[in-house]
Amino acid sequence: MKNKKTLVGLPVDGRPVVRRQVQDLVAAAGWEMRMPEVAALGHMREPAPREALAAWLEREAADAAGVVVSIDMLVYGGLVPSRFIADELHALLPRLALFRRLKQRQPRLPIYAFAATMRISNNNVAEEEKPYWAEHGERLWAWSFHSDRHGQTGDAEAARLAAAAEAAIPAEIRNDYLATRARNFAVNEALLDLVAEGVIARLILPQDDTAEYGFNIAERRRLQQLVQERGLASRVLIYPGADEVMHTLAAHLVGRAREDAAPLRIALSCSDPHHLQQLRARYEDRPVLDSLASQLEAVGARLVANNEPADLLLALHSSGPAQGDWAMRLPLPAPQPLDTAWVEQLASTTLPLAVVDLAYANGADPVLIEALAARGLLPKLVGYAGWNTASNSLGSLLAQLVLAREALGDEANRLNTALRLAEDYLYQARLRRALRERIDEPALSADELAAEVRSNFVPAADAWLRETGLPGRIARCYLPWDRTFEIGLELQC
């Protein structure tokens, strides 16, 4: 018997931000989202057992109202393994047959899926890449970026830079990298067949950590062309993002199932509207406002004009023409003073208020958070996000608002909002930076590192939550991948 309010999800990995926190957002809507246990989802570079996950998904989907599946987990064993796992294409494509089996058994089951366009990181860090990235990562990025830039613009300097980078990379590495990209592209292309057949109802192909040009952008253009040629534009979305897609697809499924399926109406207020028009977020290939439009479409919400009725007010904070980045220790290139009149406008609104904080990648803007706290606005927020990339924040926040639209003031949604504030502000923008400056992270064991984080973060977070009037206290604090970049938090009343 189908459970009308149960979803089944296969996340990209076991990190809490893509698994447990999505379950909590769905629970705030009065739904359940079943996912595999964390131990079944691999561990960063360690691929998950794919056969066992496929069997789990087939079993759990039998009574579900819908499924949301990470193709990177199903096919490669996780988002990170998708970049280096050695399997050939002929061994990967049969894993997609699971979808046809599910659809044959349950013709009315909504199947949502997502698969990232493989990222190209601009650094010599191989932690999440093939080993040769430690020596050639920046050259591979330059080869990719300038080759595509030359192809699109004809710029002679781009041709020179591309040739120089290519010449500095051994041929066997170039060939291996291109072969990996071609293999992953072929898997994504095969997904379009499943959409065309009506097996997959909604597919998102997010661009993971990208730039304006690159091999991955060329792949995006080709995928968009295929989508248009096959008439799939209403069912296939392609835009920057990755970690937030489980959030957005779950929100779309729940919103579609509601009796009143009218889109959530969102009014927008921006702290720095002049610079926002030209702001292109780090790790994305388009202006922030274009990313916002894509994320709204993904969750099934819409912006309204100032004179139209709205369900809530979304405050979008940025500061200047470019982002900083807390994780990479990049300050704001041209910070702008926070407009105090704008903060007062937020304080005076009669609409439920949510904030997306995009001044920095990988963490909140302390100037904004402290201004909101001084005005007593933090405990009044119905949603907040300021983590990782702009699209990660935009998508996860919009998903939270769609899911909790009938319960924005309930305890569950307030706790979810408090968790994001504690993680994005207190940890990502404050403690993580200070901790990395003080300790030698590689020299500590996983247990020592976790203990260091807990002893510094938990008392400070509990005190800050209490002082600002936010609900909850830290029930659990851990490092899901045994490093300081991400944290696992659980709050309790």
Disulfide bonds with the S-S distance in Angstrom:
none
